[in-house]
Amino acid sequence: MRFPAFLLLTLLPLHASAQSSAPLIPPPPPIAAKAWLLLDFQSRQVIATRNPDERVEPASLTKLMTAYLVFDALRQKRIAPEQVLPVSEKAWKADGSRMFVEPRKPVTADELIHGMIIQSGNDATIALAEAVGGSEESFAALMNKQAARMGLANSHFVNATGLPDPQHYSTARDLALLAANVIRDFPEHFPLYSVRQYRYNNITQYNRNRLLGADPTVDGMKTGFHAAAGYCLIATALRAPRRLVSVVLGTDSETARAQESQKLLNYGFQFYDTVRLYQKGQQVGVIPMYKGAKGELRAGFREDFNLSVPRGMADRLKATLVSLQPLVAPVAEGQRVGTLRVTLDDKPVGEYPVVALESVGVASMLGRAWDSLRLMVR
C-alpha cells in the first residue's frame, strides 16, 4: 500500500490581510566591490547580494575562523586567557601586519587574542594557531573541519592569517555565515571586535574598521587586505532589535570598503524588517499520528523563527504546515516532522523544517493494531 509522503494541514495567515498595494522597495544601491552580501542575523536570510558564491582570497577575514577555534579552545579549557604562550620564530617573523611579539618576552593568550582581533597581527595569529593546533599546518586542518561542520561549502584554508595562497579561498556567503556563527556562539568574546585600539610592547595600533565610531550602531567585525584580495570588510550593526551583517570583498581602498559597507547596512535597516513568526517552543500546528500513545503531535520550532521581509509587507505572509506522513510512533522531541512553507503575496519565500515539541511513545498492542488497519485503508 502506498501512502502520501506529506499532509497539508492548514494555511496559517500570520497577520491580518492587507488591502493596500505593496510598498515600493528600491533595489540595493550600487556597490563598488568584487562581491558583496547583506545578511539578516536573526533570520539568517540574505537580503541582497552580488556574486555570493564566487571564490576569492579572504585575506585577514580568515582570522574570524582562527578566532572561532581559539574561542572554542578557551571554552574547552585547552588554553586559558592568562596562560603564557610561546612565540615561535615563524610567528615572530610573520609577514604583513604585526603585533610585535618577541620570542623571549612573555605574552599571554589574552594579549595575543587582542593583538589578532584589534591589530590584526599575523604574528599573534600564528602563535595562537600553534598553541591550539600544535602547528599552523595542523591548525589549518582544524579550520577546514570546522568549515565543513558550519556548511561553508566554498571555503578552504591553508593558513591561519589569510596571507596569499591560491588554495586559500572563501566566498561572501560563507564569510557572512562564519561571522554570524562567531557572534552567536561566542557572545562573551564578541565585544573585542568593537575595541578601537590596543597597546602592546609600547606600540599603540588602531582597529582598521573605520565604521567603528563613524556609525555608533556598528559594533564589529573584521577588515582584510592584500594585493590579490583587495580591501575587504565584514561589518555588523545592531539597531535594536535587529542585527545585520555586511560583507564587502575586493574594493579599491580602505575608504571604499567602509563606504560600501555603510551603504549596505543603511539599505537593509531602512527597507527591510525582521519579523518573528513563532517563538521558541510555540505550537505551529498539530499533526495526526499513528500507533502512538497520543493521536496527534504538537509541532513547532526549537528556536525563535524569524523572517526578513520588505518593510510594510509582513501582513502579506502566509504559512502552510506540511507534515511528513504517515507519522508513526515513537517520535522523539526535536525530531523533524514537517515543513513550513512560507509565501509572500503567494510567491515562495522558503521552506523551513518543523520539529516535534514533545515525545510520543507507542500505543498499546490494540491501539497499534487498529492504526495498522487505518493505514491499510489509506
CORPEKA-V782921 format. One record per residue. RES is the residue in one small letter. PHI is phi in radians with two decimals (999 if undefined). Layout:
[[RES;PHI] [RES;PHI]]
This chain:
[[m;999] [r;-1.67] [f;-2.02] [p;-1.13] [a;-1.36] [f;-2.65] [l;-2.33] [l;-1.39] [l;-1.48] [t;-2.88] [l;-1.81] [l;-1.87] [p;-1.26] [l;-1.47] [h;-2.53] [a;-1.07] [s;-1.14] [a;-1.61] [q;-1.85] [s;-1.34] [s;-1.26] [a;-1.13] [p;-1.14] [l;-1.44] [i;-1.96] [p;-1.23] [p;-1.18] [p;-1.07] [p;-1.18] [p;-1.11] [i;-2.06] [a;-1.46] [a;-2.65] [k;-1.17] [a;-2.63] [w;-2.75] [l;-2.78] [l;-2.13] [l;-2.04] [d;-1.48] [f;-1.12] [q;-1.18] [s;-1.61] [r;1.09] [q;-1.61] [v;-1.47] [i;-1.43] [a;-2.72] [t;-2.86] [r;-2.48] [n;0.92] [p;-1.17] [d;-1.97] [e;-1.36] [r;-1.29] [v;-2.41] [e;-1.35] [p;-1.52] [a;0.90] [s;-1.29] [l;-1.04] [t;-0.90] [k;-1.14] [l;-1.16] [m;-1.22] [t;-1.01] [a;-1.09] [y;-1.00] [l;-1.23] [v;-1.17] [f;-1.06] [d;-1.15] [a;-1.09] [l;-1.12] [r;-1.12] [q;-1.45] [k;1.09] [r;-1.42] [i;-2.39] [a;-2.18] [p;-0.95] [e;-1.51] [q;-1.21] [v;-1.38] [l;-1.92] [p;-1.26] [v;-1.99] [s;-1.32] [e;-1.10] [k;-1.08] [a;-1.16] [w;-1.04] [k;-1.72] [a;-1.03] [d;-1.31] [g;1.39] [s;-1.10] [r;-2.44] [m;-1.59] [f;1.26] [v;-1.31] [e;-2.30] [p;-1.01] [r;-1.73] [k;-1.87] [p;-1.03] [v;-2.47] [t;-1.56] [a;-1.04] [d;-1.08] [e;-1.12] [l;-1.14] [i;-1.12] [h;-1.07] [g;-1.15] [m;-1.23] [i;-1.42] [i;-1.48] [q;-1.65] [s;0.99] [g;-1.24] [n;-1.19] [d;-1.13] [a;-1.11] [t;-1.14] [i;-1.16] [a;-1.06] [l;-1.17] [a;-1.09] [e;-1.19] [a;-1.19] [v;-1.47] [g;-1.82] [g;1.61] [s;-2.66] [e;-1.14] [e;-1.14] [s;-1.16] [f;-1.14] [a;-1.07] [a;-1.13] [l;-1.14] [m;-1.05] [n;-1.22] [k;-1.13] [q;-1.17] [a;-1.04] [a;-1.13] [r;-1.11] [m;-1.38] [g;1.43] [l;-1.42] [a;-1.24] [n;-2.14] [s;-2.19] [h;-2.60] [f;-2.05] [v;-2.06] [n;-2.61] [a;-1.57] [t;-1.80] [g;1.67] [l;-1.04] [p;-1.02] [d;-2.90] [p;-1.11] [q;-1.65] [h;-1.92] [y;-2.65] [s;-2.74] [t;-2.41] [a;-1.05] [r;-1.13] [d;-1.12] [l;-1.20] [a;-1.12] [l;-1.13] [l;-1.05] [a;-1.06] [a;-1.09] [n;-1.18] [v;-1.08] [i;-1.10] [r;-1.28] [d;-1.48] [f;-2.33] [p;-1.08] [e;-1.23] [h;-1.79] [f;-0.99] [p;-0.99] [l;-1.03] [y;-1.28] [s;-1.79] [v;-1.23] [r;-1.43] [q;-2.70] [y;-2.61] [r;-2.01] [y;-2.54] [n;0.97] [n;1.09] [i;-2.17] [t;-1.70] [q;-2.16] [y;-1.90] [n;-1.05] [r;-1.44] [n;-1.36] [r;-1.22] [l;-1.32] [l;-1.15] [g;1.63] [a;-1.20] [d;-2.15] [p;-1.10] [t;-1.53] [v;-1.41] [d;-2.23] [g;2.70] [m;-2.29] [k;-2.58] [t;-1.80] [g;-2.72] [f;-2.82] [h;-2.75] [a;-1.01] [a;-1.28] [a;-1.54] [g;1.33] [y;-1.58] [c;-2.18] [l;-2.69] [i;-1.82] [a;-2.20] [t;-2.36] [a;-2.33] [l;-2.04] [r;-2.03] [a;-0.79] [p;-1.63] [r;-1.74] [r;-2.18] [l;-2.08] [v;-2.18] [s;-1.94] [v;-2.20] [v;-2.22] [l;-2.15] [g;1.31] [t;-1.51] [d;-1.62] [s;-2.83] [e;-1.07] [t;-1.11] [a;-1.13] [r;-1.13] [a;-1.24] [q;-1.12] [e;-1.18] [s;-1.13] [q;-1.11] [k;-1.08] [l;-1.12] [l;-1.07] [n;-1.07] [y;-1.07] [g;-1.12] [f;-1.26] [q;-1.36] [f;-1.99] [y;-2.32] [d;-2.08] [t;-1.81] [v;-1.97] [r;-1.53] [l;-1.44] [y;-2.47] [q;-1.45] [k;-0.93] [g;1.41] [q;-1.28] [q;-1.24] [v;-1.53] [g;-2.98] [v;-2.06] [i;-1.94] [p;-1.16] [m;-2.19] [y;-2.11] [k;1.07] [g;-1.88] [a;-1.11] [k;-2.16] [g;-1.54] [e;-2.63] [l;-2.34] [r;-1.38] [a;-2.17] [g;-3.06] [f;-2.11] [r;-1.41] [e;-2.26] [d;-0.95] [f;-1.89] [n;-2.06] [l;-2.33] [s;-1.75] [v;-2.36] [p;-0.97] [r;-1.01] [g;1.51] [m;-2.06] [a;-1.08] [d;-1.32] [r;-1.75] [l;-1.34] [k;-2.39] [a;-2.28] [t;-2.04] [l;-1.58] [v;-1.98] [s;-1.62] [l;-1.25] [q;-2.40] [p;-1.37] [l;-1.61] [v;-1.97] [a;-1.19] [p;-1.48] [v;-2.21] [a;-1.66] [e;-0.98] [g;1.61] [q;-1.26] [r;-1.17] [v;-2.25] [g;-3.14] [t;-2.39] [l;-1.77] [r;-1.70] [v;-1.96] [t;-2.19] [l;-2.20] [d;0.93] [d;1.18] [k;-1.83] [p;-1.05] [v;-1.79] [g;3.03] [e;-2.16] [y;-2.31] [p;-1.18] [v;-1.98] [v;-2.09] [a;-1.25] [l;-1.57] [e;-2.70] [s;-1.67] [v;-2.27] [g;-1.46] [v;-1.41] [a;-1.37] [s;-1.16] [m;-1.03] [l;-1.14] [g;-1.12] [r;-1.15] [a;-1.12] [w;-1.08] [d;-1.19] [s;-1.09] [l;-1.13] [r;-1.06] [l;-1.17] [m;-1.13] [v;-1.13] [r;-1.05]]
